[in-house]
């Protein structure tokens, strides 16, 4: 076995789990799941059948990743954060054919107890604050807080807030990595280092 699995964890036949991944207490991974290398699944995590998890993701305790969710490499899911896959659920009405896909791009952080309403894309290295409710697409590097969430700033790939307006023109360095971020309108990008 190229990954660690706690004896209390259940991994159904067919699940693909990358080398060096760690599956902790009371986790359930369904048979159709695809999990990359170096992934950590904390206590009491559920991973559905139609789920793709990239390399080096960290999914903290009490998170359920339902069908239709894709996490690219390096995504952080904080404790007890919530994904959904049906927009208008009813117990008495079957809606499995109406699942909406959710995509979380590379390096994004989803804070503790936040909720991601299905059908959205969260941009690379975006940062969703604890307890926020995301109900629309999130730009790359955006710092989102509140219910419903609104953007209050920009975050570096290192995970520090950048001194930039929400819109306009400007640039800011990351004090930890010397990378420079460029704002053009309402789009932030990282400048290539030669």
Backbone torsions as a table, in degrees:
resi	resn	phi	psi	omega
1	UNK	NA	126.1	-176.3
2	UNK	-92.5	5.2	176.7
3	UNK	-134.0	163.2	176.9
4	UNK	-93.4	137.1	176.9
5	UNK	-135.9	120.0	177.3
6	UNK	-64.5	145.4	-178.3
7	UNK	-57.2	-25.7	-179.2
8	UNK	-83.5	-8.6	-179.4
9	UNK	-79.0	148.6	176.6
10	UNK	-116.5	120.5	175.1
11	UNK	-120.0	111.9	-176.9
12	UNK	-69.7	150.7	177.7
13	UNK	-55.5	137.0	178.4
14	UNK	101.4	-20.2	179.1
15	UNK	-63.3	137.9	177.7
16	UNK	-103.9	122.0	-177.3
17	UNK	-128.4	125.3	-175.6
18	UNK	-73.7	161.8	-179.0
19	UNK	-60.1	139.5	175.9
20	UNK	78.8	3.0	177.5
21	UNK	-75.8	154.1	-177.4
22	UNK	-125.8	126.7	-177.8
23	UNK	-119.2	113.2	-170.3
24	UNK	-93.3	-165.4	-171.6
25	UNK	-56.4	135.4	169.0
26	UNK	60.3	27.5	175.8
27	UNK	-83.5	146.5	172.5
28	UNK	-127.2	120.0	176.5
29	UNK	-112.8	120.3	-179.9
30	UNK	-75.2	158.6	-170.5
31	UNK	-63.4	-24.1	-179.0
32	UNK	-90.7	-2.9	-175.9
33	UNK	-69.8	146.4	174.3
34	UNK	-122.7	116.5	-174.9
35	UNK	-120.9	131.6	-175.7
36	UNK	-76.9	-164.9	-178.5
37	UNK	-85.4	148.1	173.3
38	UNK	63.9	28.7	-179.3
39	UNK	-90.5	142.9	175.2
40	UNK	-114.8	122.0	175.8
41	UNK	-109.9	110.0	-176.5
42	UNK	-71.6	179.4	-176.8
43	UNK	-58.0	137.6	172.8
44	UNK	65.3	34.8	176.7
45	UNK	-92.1	142.8	174.0
46	UNK	-118.5	133.5	177.8
47	UNK	-123.2	118.9	-177.8
48	UNK	-73.7	176.7	-177.7
49	UNK	-67.9	-46.6	-175.3
50	UNK	-98.5	60.1	-178.2
51	UNK	-127.9	137.1	174.3
52	UNK	-122.2	126.9	179.3
53	UNK	-123.1	123.0	-178.3
54	UNK	-73.8	-177.5	-179.5
55	UNK	-68.5	147.4	170.3
56	UNK	60.2	30.7	173.2
57	UNK	-83.6	151.1	175.2
58	UNK	-122.8	117.8	178.6
59	UNK	-114.8	110.5	-173.0
60	UNK	-78.1	178.5	-174.0
61	UNK	-55.3	145.0	170.0
62	UNK	65.3	36.8	177.0
63	UNK	-111.4	134.2	173.7
64	UNK	-110.2	122.7	178.5
65	UNK	-105.8	104.3	-171.6
66	UNK	-87.4	166.2	178.5
67	UNK	-49.8	138.3	178.0
68	UNK	94.9	-1.4	179.4
69	UNK	-98.9	131.6	174.6
70	UNK	-122.2	127.1	174.8
71	UNK	-111.6	121.8	175.3
72	UNK	-76.2	-177.9	-176.5
73	UNK	-58.5	143.3	169.9
74	UNK	70.7	24.0	178.2
75	UNK	-82.7	138.8	176.5
76	UNK	-109.8	123.9	175.9
77	UNK	-112.3	111.2	-176.5
78	UNK	-70.0	166.1	-177.0
79	UNK	-55.2	133.3	173.2
80	UNK	61.3	18.6	173.4
81	UNK	-71.3	161.8	-169.0
82	UNK	-127.6	129.9	166.1
83	UNK	-103.4	149.8	170.5
84	UNK	-122.7	165.5	174.0
85	UNK	-136.3	-2.8	173.0
86	UNK	-121.5	130.5	-175.3
87	UNK	-75.4	-36.5	-176.2
88	UNK	-132.3	69.2	-174.0
89	UNK	-69.7	144.4	170.3
90	UNK	-138.7	137.2	-179.0
91	UNK	-63.8	-33.2	-174.7
92	UNK	-90.8	-1.6	-178.6
93	UNK	-123.9	124.2	-179.9
94	UNK	-74.9	123.1	-178.5
95	UNK	-130.1	24.4	-179.0
96	UNK	-62.4	-24.2	177.9
97	UNK	-81.0	-3.0	-176.6
98	UNK	-110.7	14.6	179.0
99	UNK	-55.5	140.1	175.8
100	UNK	-109.5	132.6	-177.7
101	UNK	-74.2	146.1	175.7
102	UNK	-125.3	132.3	179.8
103	UNK	-122.1	124.8	175.3
104	UNK	-112.6	115.0	-173.0
105	UNK	-79.3	166.8	-173.7
106	UNK	-46.2	130.4	170.8
107	UNK	77.6	2.2	-178.2
108	UNK	-69.8	152.2	175.9
109	UNK	-116.6	128.8	176.5
110	UNK	-114.9	108.1	-171.8
111	UNK	-68.0	165.1	-179.0
112	UNK	-53.3	135.8	175.0
113	UNK	63.6	12.5	174.4
114	UNK	-76.2	161.9	178.7
115	UNK	-124.5	131.4	178.0
116	UNK	-110.7	106.8	177.8
117	UNK	-71.4	135.7	-171.5
118	UNK	-61.0	156.6	175.8
119	UNK	92.7	9.4	-177.9
120	UNK	-110.8	163.0	171.0
121	UNK	-117.6	130.8	177.2
122	UNK	-106.6	121.1	-173.0
123	UNK	-67.0	163.8	-176.6
124	UNK	-62.5	138.0	178.5
125	UNK	59.0	17.7	171.8
126	UNK	-65.1	158.9	-177.4
127	UNK	-132.1	111.4	179.2
128	UNK	-99.1	118.8	-177.0
129	UNK	-68.0	160.8	179.4
130	UNK	-57.3	133.3	174.9
131	UNK	79.9	-2.3	-178.8
132	UNK	-70.2	155.4	174.9
133	UNK	-118.2	113.8	-178.9
134	UNK	-94.5	119.2	179.3
135	UNK	-126.2	11.8	175.4
136	UNK	-151.5	168.2	-178.4
137	UNK	-59.4	147.9	-177.9
138	UNK	-117.9	128.2	179.5
139	UNK	-67.7	157.4	173.6
140	UNK	-56.5	139.4	176.3
141	UNK	69.1	3.0	-176.9
142	UNK	-72.5	142.5	172.3
143	UNK	-101.4	116.1	-173.5
144	UNK	-116.8	133.3	176.7
145	UNK	-141.9	159.4	170.1
146	UNK	97.5	177.8	-178.4
147	UNK	-132.4	110.9	-12.7
148	UNK	-66.3	159.8	-174.2
149	UNK	-67.5	145.2	173.1
150	UNK	-134.2	153.6	-179.2
151	UNK	-80.4	131.6	178.3
152	UNK	-119.5	-2.0	-179.0
153	UNK	176.2	-165.0	-178.6
154	UNK	-129.0	146.8	-179.7
155	UNK	-120.5	144.6	174.4
156	UNK	-79.1	168.4	175.7
157	UNK	-65.0	-23.6	178.5
158	UNK	-73.7	-20.6	179.4
159	UNK	98.3	28.2	176.9
160	UNK	-119.1	144.5	179.7
161	UNK	-69.6	137.3	179.6
162	UNK	-95.9	146.2	179.4
163	UNK	-85.3	82.4	-179.6
164	UNK	-142.1	149.2	173.2
165	UNK	-70.1	165.6	178.4
166	UNK	-67.8	-32.8	179.4
167	UNK	-139.9	159.0	177.6
168	UNK	122.7	-151.0	-179.7
169	UNK	-122.0	144.0	177.0
170	UNK	168.5	175.1	175.8
171	UNK	-147.3	156.1	179.6
172	UNK	-151.1	143.2	176.2
173	UNK	-89.8	156.3	167.0
174	UNK	-90.4	120.5	-175.3
175	UNK	-68.3	-15.4	-177.5
176	UNK	-93.4	-28.3	-172.6
177	UNK	-122.0	-8.3	-175.4
178	UNK	66.3	9.8	172.3
179	UNK	-69.2	152.0	178.2
180	UNK	-117.7	137.9	-179.4
181	UNK	-112.8	136.2	-175.5
182	UNK	-116.2	127.1	176.6
183	UNK	-102.9	125.0	174.9
184	UNK	-128.3	106.4	-176.1
185	UNK	70.4	-112.8	177.7
186	UNK	-120.8	27.1	-180.0
187	UNK	-122.5	126.1	177.7
188	UNK	-106.7	138.0	176.0
189	UNK	-138.5	157.4	178.2
190	UNK	-92.7	130.3	-179.4
191	UNK	-72.2	137.9	177.4
192	UNK	-68.7	136.8	177.5
193	UNK	-97.9	124.0	-176.1
194	UNK	-79.2	NA	NA
